[in-house]
Amino acid sequence: MSDEEIQALNQITAIIDEKAAKYKDERHHMPRARALAEREALLKLIDDGLSLARNLRPPPADLIRDFERLSSEFRRMA
């Protein structure tokens, strides 16, 4: 793993954590269009994080599982 890849993955993870927590707290008070747009943006970011994590050697299995679980959770939300 290169330091740049690890640093990028750490930054993406921090952004996902922040945005996911905010979305979960505020989604019931958001207009539906905004909630859907933010959910889609978050899912795209999670997918980017998954892609980066899967390309690292060795892959961070726990983080990949966390991203997959979070992605599944957000796909079920409306």
C-alpha positions in Angstrom: 0.0 0.0 0.0 1.3 3.4 -0.8 1.1 6.2 1.7 -1.0 8.3 -0.7 -3.6 5.5 -1.1 -3.8 5.0 2.6 -4.1 8.8 3.2 -6.8 9.0 0.5 -8.8 6.1 2.0 -8.5 7.7 5.5 -9.9 11.0 4.1 -12.7 9.2 2.3 -13.6 7.2 5.4 -13.7 10.4 7.6 -16.0 12.1 5.1 -18.3 9.1 4.9 -18.4 8.9 8.7 -19.3 12.6 9.0 -21.8 12.7 6.2 -23.5 9.4 7.2 -24.0 10.5 10.8 -25.4 13.9 9.6 -27.7 12.2 7.1 -29.1 9.8 9.7 -29.7 12.6 12.1 -31.3 15.0 9.6 -33.0 12.9 6.9 -36.5 12.9 8.5 -36.4 16.7 8.5 -35.1 17.1 4.9 -37.3 17.7 1.8 -37.5 14.3 0.0 -35.6 15.5 -3.0 -32.7 16.7 -0.9 -32.7 13.5 1.2 -32.5 11.4 -2.0 -29.8 13.5 -3.5 -27.7 13.4 -0.4 -28.2 9.6 -0.1 -27.1 9.1 -3.7 -24.0 11.3 -3.2 -23.1 9.3 -0.1 -23.6 6.0 -1.8 -21.3 7.2 -4.6 -18.7 8.1 -2.0 -19.0 4.7 -0.3 -18.6 3.0 -3.7 -15.4 5.1 -4.3 -14.1 4.1 -0.9 -14.9 0.4 -1.6 -13.0 0.6 -4.9 -10.0 2.1 -3.4 -10.0 -0.3 -0.4 -10.3 -3.3 -2.7 -7.3 -2.2 -4.7 -5.0 -1.9 -1.7 -2.7 -4.8 -0.9 -3.4 -6.3 1.5 -7.0 -5.2 1.4 -8.5 -3.8 4.6 -11.1 -6.5 5.1 -12.8 -4.9 8.1 -13.1 -1.6 6.4 -14.5 -3.2 3.2 -17.1 -5.0 5.3 -18.0 -1.8 7.1 -18.4 0.0 3.7 -20.5 -2.8 2.3 -22.8 -2.9 5.4 -23.2 0.9 5.3 -23.9 0.8 1.6 -26.6 -1.8 2.1 -28.1 0.2 5.0 -28.3 3.4 2.9 -29.7 1.6 -0.2 -32.7 0.4 2.0 -33.4 4.0 3.2 -35.7 6.1 1.2 
